[in-house]
Structure formats: C-alpha cells, structure tokens
Amino acid sequence: MAIYLGASEHSVRLYASRGDIPAFKVGGRWRFYLSDVRAHLTRVTPAWHQSNQSRGRSRLS
C-alpha cells in the first residue's frame, strides 16, 4: 500500500490508525482492500468538509 500511495510505511500505518484510509487489522498487521482505498481516495467531498485531523481542534475566536 505504501508504494501505491507513494508514502512511507510509517505514514500508511498512521493513516490507517487515524481512519484516513480504510483498513483493518489481522493478527496485529494492517490489511487493505485496494478497491476500498481507491474508492475512498477518489470520492468527492464538499468544499466545506472538515478533515478528521482538524475535527478535534477547537476554534479560536
């Protein structure tokens, strides 16, 4: 998956654990369905969509 995404293995594990890409664990190792990852990455999101990372941050007024 790291080669497909053009990212390091560490980054891919981080994306999976944060839920940024669809994945599941089997025997403590991350597994991916390429079709699910492709669909997830090519889906259209509204411009106002808030990322998982920024969703937990508080707003400064």
C-alpha atoms as one frame of an Amber mdcrd trajectory, in Angstrom:
protein
   0.000   0.000   0.000   2.909   2.350   0.711   4.116   2.022  -2.881   0.618
   2.582  -4.277   0.139   5.714  -2.163   3.698   6.943  -2.663   4.160   7.245
   1.088   6.330   5.630   3.735   5.138   2.520   5.562   5.037   4.549   8.772
   2.728   7.126   7.144   0.408   4.419   5.820   0.129   2.870   9.303  -0.638
   6.323  10.703  -3.318   6.984   8.049  -4.902   3.601   8.796  -4.901   4.092
  12.570  -6.459   7.574  12.223  -9.107   6.258   9.839  -7.896   8.396   6.943
  -7.835   5.313   4.694  -9.992   2.194   5.074  -8.069  -0.648   6.702  -8.410
  -3.444   9.236  -6.079  -5.482  11.386  -5.453  -9.218  11.179  -3.047 -10.662
  13.695  -1.778  -7.197  14.601  -0.934  -6.277  10.992  -2.782  -3.713   8.882
  -4.603  -5.049   5.820  -6.149  -3.102   2.968  -8.538  -3.769   0.119  -7.130
  -1.807  -2.806 -10.621  -1.273  -4.235 -11.792   0.291  -0.942  -8.755   2.583
  -0.749  -9.200   3.671  -4.380 -12.895   4.405  -3.817 -12.115   6.311  -0.621
  -9.434   8.451  -2.261 -11.471   9.263  -5.380 -14.738  10.136  -3.661 -15.933
  13.710  -3.994 -16.277  15.653  -0.759 -17.932  19.044  -0.346 -15.584  22.030
  -0.108 -16.774  22.669   3.454 -15.958  19.103   4.585 -13.780  19.080   7.697
 -10.904  16.609   7.858 -10.582  14.029  10.642  -7.417  15.772  11.798  -8.962
  19.229  12.164 -12.290  17.981  13.536 -10.833  17.645  17.043  -9.278  21.108
  17.135 -11.017  23.969  18.844 -11.729  27.203  17.057 -10.118  30.460  18.072
 -12.497  33.428  18.105
